[in-house]
């Protein structure tokens, strides 16, 4: 009898270890607690982690959510504001700051975008993670460019129906995003009737002032601007449409 109990205990432990390695169990247990499945050091992003959280894989840096999870919810709100039907018909879309590609998955899987999507990501380690863990390389109408967003915007000659700006270095935003030259350049790259969807972090009054100064720099005869504040507590989306 003692042998039988020990044998079953051994089998149960073995089965637990076996099933613990299965994604289905990790997904289930992630509703109770986050389960990290991959860590990577990066020269650009420092620390990157893939984690099961609330039933889905997310990509995080040391201090913030980079893709999926709360970030995907924020950008989905912006795309809904523009209108899924409108976005679905767009022929050329530029995504500055790809990370794990959650907004690209929303564009392709949820909205049904068939047009060309160019994703610009400065960190090759993030691109490798996005391909391995989130299947970004399987999206046929997506081209990933490893480049600095500022440099790419200077070089590109393409005009775009939608430019999504989601550039972060951990929990901070590079200063160039709010410089007038960069804002004017992406405005120039928009097709008539096109949209800029700019995801910003607002943690204090200085950030609120920064965003207001940014939008005040646009010619209101040429651009319509809408602010969607306090999304997921600290995100503010700036939605800009280029008038005809």
C-alpha positions as CSV (number, residue, x, y, z in Angstrom):
1,X,0.0,0.0,0.0
2,X,2.8,2.4,0.8
3,X,4.5,1.6,-2.5
4,X,1.2,2.3,-4.3
5,X,0.9,5.7,-2.8
6,X,4.4,6.7,-3.5
7,X,4.1,5.4,-7.1
8,X,1.0,7.5,-7.7
9,X,2.6,10.5,-6.1
10,X,5.6,10.2,-8.4
11,X,3.3,9.9,-11.4
12,X,1.3,12.9,-10.3
13,X,4.4,15.0,-9.9
14,X,5.6,13.8,-13.3
15,X,2.3,14.7,-14.9
16,X,2.3,18.1,-13.2
17,X,5.8,18.9,-14.5
18,X,4.8,17.7,-18.0
19,X,1.6,19.7,-18.2
20,X,3.2,22.7,-16.6
21,X,5.4,22.9,-19.8
22,X,2.3,23.0,-22.0
23,X,1.0,26.4,-23.2
24,X,-2.6,25.5,-22.4
25,X,-1.9,25.1,-18.7
26,X,0.3,28.2,-18.6
27,X,-2.5,30.1,-20.3
28,X,-5.0,28.8,-17.7
29,X,-2.8,29.6,-14.7
30,X,-2.0,33.1,-16.0
31,X,-5.5,34.2,-14.9
32,X,-4.2,33.6,-11.4
33,X,-0.7,35.0,-11.8
34,X,1.6,36.1,-14.6
35,X,3.8,33.3,-15.9
36,X,7.1,34.4,-17.6
37,X,8.1,32.2,-20.5
38,X,11.0,34.1,-22.1
39,X,13.6,36.7,-21.1
40,X,16.1,38.5,-23.3
41,X,18.6,41.2,-22.8
42,X,18.8,43.8,-25.5
43,X,21.3,46.6,-26.2
44,X,18.5,48.9,-27.3
45,X,15.6,47.9,-25.0
46,X,17.7,46.5,-22.1
47,X,15.2,44.0,-20.7
48,X,12.5,42.2,-22.7
49,X,10.0,39.6,-21.4
50,X,7.3,37.4,-22.9
51,X,4.7,36.5,-20.3
52,X,1.4,34.8,-20.1
53,X,-1.0,37.3,-18.4
54,X,-4.8,36.9,-18.2
55,X,-4.9,34.3,-20.8
56,X,-2.7,36.0,-23.5
57,X,0.9,36.4,-24.3
58,X,2.3,39.9,-23.8
59,X,5.6,41.6,-24.4
60,X,7.0,43.8,-21.7
61,X,10.0,45.9,-21.1
62,X,11.4,46.4,-17.6
63,X,8.8,49.0,-16.6
64,X,6.0,49.0,-19.2
65,X,3.8,46.9,-21.5
66,X,5.3,46.9,-25.1
67,X,2.7,44.8,-26.9
68,X,-0.7,43.2,-26.4
69,X,-2.4,43.6,-23.1
70,X,-3.2,47.2,-22.2
71,X,-1.3,48.6,-25.2
72,X,-3.4,46.7,-27.7
73,X,-6.6,47.9,-26.0
74,X,-5.5,51.5,-26.2
75,X,-4.6,51.5,-29.9
76,X,-7.8,49.5,-30.7
77,X,-9.8,52.4,-29.2
78,X,-8.0,54.8,-31.5
79,X,-8.7,52.7,-34.5
80,X,-12.3,52.4,-33.5
81,X,-12.4,56.2,-33.3
82,X,-11.2,56.4,-36.9
83,X,-13.6,53.6,-37.9
84,X,-12.8,50.0,-38.6
85,X,-14.6,50.3,-42.0
86,X,-12.4,53.3,-42.9
87,X,-9.2,51.6,-41.8
88,X,-10.0,48.3,-43.6
89,X,-10.0,50.2,-46.9
90,X,-6.6,51.8,-46.4
91,X,-3.9,50.9,-49.0
92,X,-0.7,52.0,-47.2
93,X,-0.2,52.0,-43.5
94,X,3.0,52.9,-41.6
95,X,3.6,51.7,-38.0
96,X,6.4,53.5,-36.2
97,X,7.3,51.3,-33.2
98,X,6.4,47.6,-33.8
99,X,7.4,45.8,-30.6
100,X,5.5,42.5,-30.6
101,X,3.1,43.8,-33.3
102,X,-0.2,43.9,-31.4
103,X,-1.6,46.8,-33.4
104,X,-0.6,45.0,-36.6
105,X,-2.5,41.9,-35.5
106,X,-5.5,44.2,-34.8
107,X,-5.2,45.7,-38.2
108,X,-4.9,42.3,-40.0
109,X,-6.9,39.9,-37.9
110,X,-9.6,42.0,-36.4
111,X,-10.1,44.8,-39.0
112,X,-9.2,42.8,-42.1
113,X,-6.7,45.2,-43.6
114,X,-5.4,43.9,-47.0
115,X,-3.2,46.9,-47.9
116,X,0.5,47.3,-47.5
117,X,1.7,47.7,-43.9
118,X,5.3,48.8,-43.1
119,X,6.4,48.4,-39.6
120,X,9.5,50.3,-38.4
121,X,11.3,48.9,-35.3
122,X,14.8,50.0,-34.1
123,X,15.5,46.9,-32.0
124,X,16.3,43.7,-33.9
125,X,15.9,41.7,-30.8
126,X,12.3,42.8,-30.6
127,X,11.7,41.8,-34.2
128,X,13.1,38.3,-33.5
129,X,10.8,37.9,-30.5
130,X,7.8,39.2,-32.5
131,X,8.4,36.6,-35.2
132,X,9.1,33.7,-32.8
133,X,6.4,34.3,-30.2
134,X,3.7,36.3,-32.0
135,X,4.1,35.1,-35.6
136,X,4.6,38.5,-37.2
137,X,6.7,37.0,-40.0
138,X,3.6,35.1,-41.2
139,X,1.7,38.2,-42.1
140,X,2.0,38.4,-45.9
141,X,1.1,42.1,-46.3
142,X,3.6,43.2,-43.7
143,X,7.1,44.5,-44.3
144,X,9.3,45.0,-41.2
145,X,12.1,47.5,-41.5
146,X,14.8,47.6,-38.8
147,X,15.5,51.3,-38.5
148,X,15.2,54.4,-36.3
149,X,11.7,55.9,-36.7
150,X,13.2,59.4,-37.2
151,X,15.6,58.3,-39.9
152,X,12.9,56.2,-41.7
153,X,10.5,59.2,-41.8
154,X,13.2,61.3,-43.3
155,X,14.0,58.8,-46.1
156,X,10.6,57.4,-47.1
157,X,9.0,58.7,-50.3
158,X,5.8,56.8,-49.8
159,X,2.5,58.5,-48.8
160,X,0.4,56.8,-46.2
161,X,-3.3,56.6,-45.4
162,X,-2.5,55.9,-41.7
163,X,0.6,56.6,-39.6
164,X,0.6,55.0,-36.2
165,X,3.2,56.4,-33.8
166,X,3.9,54.2,-30.9
167,X,7.6,54.7,-30.1
168,X,8.8,54.1,-26.5
169,X,12.1,53.4,-24.9
170,X,10.9,51.4,-21.9
171,X,8.6,53.9,-20.1
172,X,9.9,57.1,-21.8
173,X,9.2,58.7,-25.2
174,X,12.0,60.1,-27.3
175,X,12.0,63.9,-27.5
176,X,12.1,63.9,-31.3
177,X,8.5,62.7,-31.5
178,X,7.3,66.1,-30.3
179,X,9.6,68.3,-32.3
180,X,7.9,70.4,-34.9
181,X,10.1,69.1,-37.7
182,X,9.0,65.5,-37.1
183,X,5.4,66.4,-36.7
184,X,5.4,68.4,-39.9
185,X,7.2,65.6,-41.7
186,X,4.6,62.9,-40.9
187,X,1.9,65.4,-41.7
188,X,3.4,65.8,-45.1
189,X,3.6,62.0,-45.6
190,X,-0.1,61.6,-45.1
191,X,-2.5,61.2,-48.0
192,X,-5.4,63.7,-48.1
193,X,-8.0,62.2,-45.8
194,X,-5.4,60.2,-44.0
195,X,-4.8,59.8,-40.2
196,X,-2.1,60.0,-37.7
197,X,-2.7,57.9,-34.5
198,X,-0.2,58.9,-31.9
199,X,0.0,57.0,-28.6
200,X,1.5,59.1,-25.8
201,X,2.1,58.7,-22.1
202,X,0.9,61.4,-19.8
203,X,2.2,61.0,-16.2
204,X,2.1,64.6,-15.1
205,X,1.1,68.2,-15.9
206,X,4.3,68.7,-18.0
207,X,3.2,65.9,-20.3
208,X,-0.2,67.4,-20.7
209,X,1.4,70.7,-21.6
210,X,3.7,68.9,-24.0
211,X,0.8,67.3,-25.8
212,X,-1.1,70.5,-26.0
213,X,1.9,72.3,-27.5
214,X,2.3,69.5,-30.0
215,X,-1.3,69.7,-31.3
216,X,-1.3,73.5,-31.3
217,X,1.5,73.4,-33.9
218,X,-0.8,71.9,-36.5
219,X,-2.7,74.2,-39.0
220,X,-6.3,73.7,-38.0
221,X,-7.4,74.5,-41.6
222,X,-5.4,71.6,-42.8
223,X,-5.8,69.1,-40.0
224,X,-8.6,68.0,-37.6
225,X,-7.4,67.0,-34.2
226,X,-9.0,64.9,-31.4
227,X,-7.5,64.0,-28.0
228,X,-8.6,60.8,-26.3
229,X,-7.2,61.1,-22.8
230,X,-6.8,58.9,-19.7
231,X,-6.9,55.5,-21.5
232,X,-5.6,52.8,-19.3
233,X,-5.1,55.6,-16.8
234,X,-1.9,57.2,-18.3
235,X,-2.3,57.0,-22.1
236,X,-3.5,59.8,-24.3
237,X,-4.2,59.2,-28.0
238,X,-3.8,62.0,-30.4
239,X,-5.9,61.4,-33.6
240,X,-5.1,63.8,-36.5
241,X,-6.9,63.8,-39.9
242,X,-5.5,65.6,-42.9
243,X,-8.3,67.5,-44.6
244,X,-9.0,67.5,-48.3
